[in-house]
Amino acid sequence: GVASDAISFTLHLTNDATAGRSITWPLSVVWPNGTVPVRTTAANKTDVYTFYTFNGGTTWYGNLSIYNY
């Protein structure tokens, strides 16, 4: 994107039948209070994340919107 572009997306992250999966976020993602949210690790459960940027993707602001459903 262009450096001045504002972009957002929603990520539905669903675990498979194996519990305990983890995720590593890119360094360009920042979280509220600088704390990466704890991810659901239960089998077959979903977390929903929202991300937005106003600088074409240099920095992404992440938020855990829905946890463990």
OpenMM code with the backbone's topology and positions (N, CA, C; nanometers):
from openmm import Vec3, app, unit

residues = "GLY VAL ALA SER ASP ALA ILE SER PHE THR LEU HIS LEU THR ASN ASP ALA THR ALA GLY ARG SER ILE THR TRP PRO LEU SER VAL VAL TRP PRO ASN GLY THR VAL PRO VAL ARG THR THR ALA ALA ASN LYS THR ASP VAL TYR THR PHE TYR THR PHE ASN GLY GLY THR THR TRP TYR GLY ASN LEU SER ILE TYR ASN TYR".split()
positions = [
    Vec3(0.0806, -0.1198, 0.0000),
    Vec3(0.0000, 0.0000, 0.0000),
    Vec3(0.0847, 0.1259, 0.0000),
    Vec3(0.0235, 0.2337, -0.0257),
    Vec3(0.0853, 0.3654, -0.0203),
    Vec3(0.0991, 0.4059, 0.1262),
    Vec3(0.2056, 0.4756, 0.1615),
    Vec3(0.2342, 0.5077, 0.3011),
    Vec3(0.1209, 0.5798, 0.3720),
    Vec3(0.0339, 0.6485, 0.3013),
    Vec3(-0.0758, 0.7202, 0.3662),
    Vec3(-0.2055, 0.6403, 0.3687),
    Vec3(-0.2050, 0.5181, 0.3163),
    Vec3(-0.3267, 0.4370, 0.3105),
    Vec3(-0.3668, 0.3841, 0.4474),
    Vec3(-0.4963, 0.3934, 0.4766),
    Vec3(-0.5527, 0.3307, 0.5951),
    Vec3(-0.6184, 0.2000, 0.5505),
    Vec3(-0.5826, 0.0915, 0.6171),
    Vec3(-0.6307, -0.0412, 0.5799),
    Vec3(-0.6669, -0.1151, 0.7081),
    Vec3(-0.7704, -0.1996, 0.7025),
    Vec3(-0.8026, -0.2843, 0.8167),
    Vec3(-0.8457, -0.4209, 0.7668),
    Vec3(-0.8354, -0.5202, 0.8548),
    Vec3(-0.8852, -0.6530, 0.8234),
    Vec3(-0.9165, -0.7266, 0.9518),
    Vec3(-0.9962, -0.8312, 0.9399),
    Vec3(-1.0345, -0.9166, 1.0514),
    Vec3(-0.9806, -1.0558, 1.0258),
    Vec3(-0.9224, -1.1167, 1.1291),
    Vec3(-0.8656, -1.2507, 1.1185),
    Vec3(-0.9390, -1.3444, 1.2138),
    Vec3(-1.0040, -1.4478, 1.1569),
    Vec3(-1.0655, -1.5541, 1.2365),
    Vec3(-0.9626, -1.6657, 1.2435),
    Vec3(-0.9147, -1.6952, 1.3631),
    Vec3(-0.8102, -1.7948, 1.3806),
    Vec3(-0.8693, -1.9131, 1.4575),
    Vec3(-0.8924, -2.0238, 1.3854),
    Vec3(-0.9550, -2.1422, 1.4437),
    Vec3(-0.8527, -2.2538, 1.4571),
    Vec3(-0.8461, -2.3104, 1.5766),
    Vec3(-0.7565, -2.4228, 1.6011),
    Vec3(-0.8107, -2.5494, 1.5362),
    Vec3(-0.7213, -2.6378, 1.5028),
    Vec3(-0.7632, -2.7700, 1.4558),
    Vec3(-0.7884, -2.8589, 1.5777),
    Vec3(-0.7922, -2.9876, 1.5600),
    Vec3(-0.8231, -3.0803, 1.6685),
    Vec3(-0.7091, -3.0967, 1.7690),
    Vec3(-0.5933, -3.0396, 1.7389),
    Vec3(-0.4796, -3.0491, 1.8293),
    Vec3(-0.4731, -2.9246, 1.9167),
    Vec3(-0.4821, -2.9446, 2.0480),
    Vec3(-0.4739, -2.8313, 2.1405),
    Vec3(-0.3293, -2.7822, 2.1521),
    Vec3(-0.3114, -2.6579, 2.1961),
    Vec3(-0.1791, -2.6064, 2.2278),
    Vec3(-0.1046, -2.5375, 2.1155),
    Vec3(-0.1697, -2.5060, 2.0060),
    Vec3(-0.1025, -2.4351, 1.8965),
    Vec3(-0.0646, -2.2941, 1.9402),
    Vec3(0.0408, -2.2409, 1.8811),
    Vec3(0.0836, -2.1047, 1.9137),
    Vec3(0.0962, -2.0238, 1.7852),
    Vec3(0.1124, -1.8945, 1.8014),
    Vec3(0.1289, -1.8063, 1.6864),
    Vec3(0.2378, -1.7050, 1.7191),
    Vec3(0.3141, -1.6678, 1.6185),
    Vec3(0.4160, -1.5638, 1.6322),
    Vec3(0.3746, -1.4473, 1.5435),
    Vec3(0.3535, -1.3315, 1.6045),
    Vec3(0.3112, -1.2136, 1.5291),
    Vec3(0.4328, -1.1387, 1.4766),
    Vec3(0.4196, -1.0751, 1.3608),
    Vec3(0.5301, -0.9930, 1.3091),
    Vec3(0.5607, -0.8774, 1.4049),
    Vec3(0.6823, -0.8291, 1.4025),
    Vec3(0.7210, -0.7174, 1.4883),
    Vec3(0.6467, -0.5890, 1.4531),
    Vec3(0.5881, -0.5822, 1.3343),
    Vec3(0.5139, -0.4622, 1.2931),
    Vec3(0.3778, -0.4517, 1.3613),
    Vec3(0.3350, -0.5566, 1.4343),
    Vec3(0.2067, -0.5533, 1.5053),
    Vec3(0.2300, -0.5019, 1.6466),
    Vec3(0.1537, -0.3994, 1.6852),
    Vec3(0.1570, -0.3490, 1.8223),
    Vec3(0.0214, -0.3751, 1.8865),
    Vec3(0.0231, -0.3953, 2.0178),
    Vec3(-0.0966, -0.4343, 2.0931),
    Vec3(-0.1255, -0.3322, 2.2021),
    Vec3(-0.2509, -0.3247, 2.2482),
    Vec3(-0.2833, -0.2323, 2.3571),
    Vec3(-0.1927, -0.2564, 2.4783),
    Vec3(-0.1422, -0.1499, 2.5356),
    Vec3(-0.0525, -0.1539, 2.6514),
    Vec3(0.0748, -0.2331, 2.6251),
    Vec3(0.1068, -0.2603, 2.4981),
    Vec3(0.2281, -0.3334, 2.4638),
    Vec3(0.2251, -0.4797, 2.5037),
    Vec3(0.1055, -0.5342, 2.5263),
    Vec3(0.0910, -0.6718, 2.5725),
    Vec3(0.0243, -0.7571, 2.4658),
    Vec3(0.0946, -0.8580, 2.4182),
    Vec3(0.0365, -0.9511, 2.3209),
    Vec3(-0.0711, -1.0324, 2.3916),
    Vec3(-0.1925, -1.0400, 2.3359),
    Vec3(-0.2986, -1.1144, 2.4036),
    Vec3(-0.2705, -1.2643, 2.4070),
    Vec3(-0.3244, -1.3294, 2.5088),
    Vec3(-0.3136, -1.4742, 2.5209),
    Vec3(-0.4104, -1.5365, 2.4219),
    Vec3(-0.3620, -1.6303, 2.3458),
    Vec3(-0.4414, -1.6959, 2.2420),
    Vec3(-0.5106, -1.8192, 2.2983),
    Vec3(-0.6327, -1.8465, 2.2492),
    Vec3(-0.7009, -1.9702, 2.2838),
    Vec3(-0.6184, -2.0874, 2.2331),
    Vec3(-0.5948, -2.1841, 2.3195),
    Vec3(-0.5188, -2.3017, 2.2776),
    Vec3(-0.6037, -2.4277, 2.2785),
    Vec3(-0.7311, -2.4164, 2.3122),
    Vec3(-0.8194, -2.5332, 2.3140),
    Vec3(-0.8481, -2.5795, 2.1711),
    Vec3(-0.8621, -2.7101, 2.1552),
    Vec3(-0.8924, -2.7670, 2.0233),
    Vec3(-1.0260, -2.7152, 1.9722),
    Vec3(-1.0311, -2.6857, 1.8423),
    Vec3(-1.1530, -2.6466, 1.7711),
    Vec3(-1.2168, -2.5169, 1.8213),
    Vec3(-1.1420, -2.4298, 1.8835),
    Vec3(-1.1932, -2.3005, 1.9295),
    Vec3(-1.1362, -2.1887, 1.8431),
    Vec3(-1.2068, -2.0754, 1.8398),
    Vec3(-1.1722, -1.9641, 1.7515),
    Vec3(-1.1491, -1.8360, 1.8306),
    Vec3(-1.0508, -1.7593, 1.7886),
    Vec3(-1.0300, -1.6220, 1.8325),
    Vec3(-1.0468, -1.5320, 1.7102),
    Vec3(-1.0939, -1.4104, 1.7330),
    Vec3(-1.1095, -1.3141, 1.6243),
    Vec3(-1.0261, -1.1908, 1.6582),
    Vec3(-0.9385, -1.1556, 1.5654),
    Vec3(-0.8505, -1.0404, 1.5809),
    Vec3(-0.8866, -0.9363, 1.4758),
    Vec3(-0.8718, -0.8102, 1.5122),
    Vec3(-0.8848, -0.7023, 1.4147),
    Vec3(-0.7519, -0.6272, 1.4094),
    Vec3(-0.7180, -0.5812, 1.2906),
    Vec3(-0.5935, -0.5092, 1.2682),
    Vec3(-0.6221, -0.3868, 1.1814),
    Vec3(-0.5523, -0.2779, 1.2083),
    Vec3(-0.5610, -0.1621, 1.1192),
    Vec3(-0.4265, -0.0925, 1.1132),
    Vec3(-0.4065, -0.0236, 1.0037),
    Vec3(-0.2872, 0.0580, 0.9833),
    Vec3(-0.3297, 0.1881, 0.9172),
    Vec3(-0.2587, 0.2927, 0.9471),
    Vec3(-0.2835, 0.4200, 0.8782),
    Vec3(-0.1584, 0.4660, 0.8049),
    Vec3(-0.0554, 0.3792, 0.8033),
    Vec3(0.0688, 0.4168, 0.7359),
    Vec3(0.1102, 0.3121, 0.6327),
    Vec3(0.0127, 0.2520, 0.5682),
    Vec3(0.0403, 0.1589, 0.4597),
    Vec3(0.0994, 0.0264, 0.5036),
    Vec3(0.0910, -0.0074, 0.6331),
    Vec3(0.1371, -0.1362, 0.6811),
    Vec3(0.2696, -0.1342, 0.7549),
    Vec3(0.3281, -0.0164, 0.7725),
    Vec3(0.4513, -0.0091, 0.8499),
    Vec3(0.4256, -0.0526, 0.9941),
    Vec3(0.3156, -0.0060, 1.0503),
    Vec3(0.2726, -0.0452, 1.1846),
    Vec3(0.1288, -0.0935, 1.1763),
    Vec3(0.1017, -0.2095, 1.2366),
    Vec3(-0.0336, -0.2637, 1.2459),
    Vec3(-0.0774, -0.2592, 1.3913),
    Vec3(-0.1948, -0.2057, 1.4166),
    Vec3(-0.2511, -0.2020, 1.5510),
    Vec3(-0.3451, -0.3210, 1.5641),
    Vec3(-0.3106, -0.4127, 1.6555),
    Vec3(-0.3874, -0.5347, 1.6709),
    Vec3(-0.4745, -0.5320, 1.7943),
    Vec3(-0.5844, -0.6055, 1.7867),
    Vec3(-0.6766, -0.6157, 1.8988),
    Vec3(-0.7420, -0.7531, 1.8949),
    Vec3(-0.7474, -0.8202, 2.0094),
    Vec3(-0.8210, -0.9455, 2.0200),
    Vec3(-0.9669, -0.9087, 2.0460),
    Vec3(-1.0526, -0.9286, 1.9459),
    Vec3(-1.1917, -0.8844, 1.9535),
    Vec3(-1.2809, -0.9866, 2.0220),
    Vec3(-1.2625, -1.1139, 1.9902),
    Vec3(-1.3451, -1.2222, 2.0461),
    Vec3(-1.2519, -1.3360, 2.0829),
    Vec3(-1.2696, -1.3908, 2.2023),
    Vec3(-1.1799, -1.4924, 2.2538),
    Vec3(-1.2551, -1.6220, 2.2839),
    Vec3(-1.2026, -1.7332, 2.2336),
    Vec3(-1.2464, -1.8677, 2.2737),
    Vec3(-1.3941, -1.8960, 2.2448),
    Vec3(-1.4339, -1.8815, 2.1183),
    Vec3(-1.5719, -1.9213, 2.0866),
    Vec3(-1.5731, -2.0276, 1.9800),
] * unit.nanometer
topology = app.Topology()
chain = topology.addChain("A")
for resn in residues:
    res = topology.addResidue(resn, chain)
    for name in ("N", "CA", "C"):
        topology.addAtom(name, app.Element.getBySymbol(name[0]), res)
